[in-house]
Amino acid sequence: MPARRKRKGEKPHALGSAALLALALLSAAGSAGAVLPAPTGLDASVDSCWGVRLSWDDLPGADSFEVSRGAEIFHTVDRFFRDTGAPEGFSDYWVAGIDADGIGDS
């Protein structure tokens, strides 16, 4: 799998063993062709049986979402993602909306 490229202005959503440590909120212009803003309302929880569960607010215009942990990239059409393969300890997560123009801010 290729390395994930860093996007301009990107900030990580860091997850500790049981709590979300940081949340980046970015905004973008609402004009046509604008990059989707980062999802807001990111929440995380850890379950010993089911791994890490991330959820976020609705993002108008997003057809799906890209969730990244390190070099691993996952996709979902839902407003949540369950990482059953998350390693123990600290992990950084990025969530970005995807529309017809590509991947938005994370």
N, C-alpha and C positions, 0 to 999 in steps of 0.2 A: 504494500500500500504506500502511495507517495506521501511525503511529509505534508502536513497541513500548512498552508501559507497564512501568514499573519495579515490581517486586513488593517488598513489605516484607521487609527483611533481605537483599535480593539483592546478590550479590557477583559480579563478572565472572571468567570463566576466560580469562585473557589468554594469547595465543599470539604468540611472537616468530617470527622467520624460521625457526627450527629447533627450538624447545623450548617447552614449556609453562612459563609464568612464574609463574602463580598458580593455586591450586586452592581453591575454597571448599567446605567441608563443612558442611552444615546438617543438623539433625535435627528430626524432628517426632514427636508422640505417635502411638502405634500404635493408638489407638482408632478405631472406625468413623467414617467421615466426615472423618478427619484428612487434611490436605494431605500428598501424597506428599513424602518428603524429597528433597533434591537427590541426583542420582546421584553415586556415589563412584568412585574409581579412574580419574578422567578422564585420558586420555593423548592426546597429539597428536604427529603427525609430519608432515613436509613432504616431498613428492616433486615434483621439477621437472616431471614429466609428468602426474601425477594430482592435484596440489594438496594441500590439507590433509586429513589423515585424523584424525578424532576417534574415540575409543572409550571406553567406560565399563563399569563392573560391572553385573551384572544388578540390576534394581530391581523386587523383588516388588510386584505390583499394578499396574504400569505396562502399559498397552495399546500405547502408542506414545511417541514422544519429540519434543519441540520443540527445535530447535537454532537459535539466533539469532546473527547476525553483524551488528552495527550495527542498521539498520532492516530488514534482510532476515530472514525467518523461513522455516525449512525444517522438514519433518516426516519421520520415519522410524519404521518398526516394528522396526528392527534396533538392536543395541547399538553401532552405529558409524555414522558419517556421513562421506562424502567430499565436500569442498567444492572442486569443480573450477573454480569461479569466484572463488576467494579472491584478493584483490588482493595485490600484492607488499608486503612490509613487515609491520607490526604490526597484528594484529586481535584484538578481544575476542570470545569466544564464550560463550554461555550454553546450558546443556543442562538441560531439565526433563522429568520424566515426565508423562504424561497418562493419566488414568483416567476412569471414569464421572463423577467429581465435578469434573473440570476439570484445569487445569495445576498441577503441584506446584511446589515450590521449585526454584530453579536456583542 
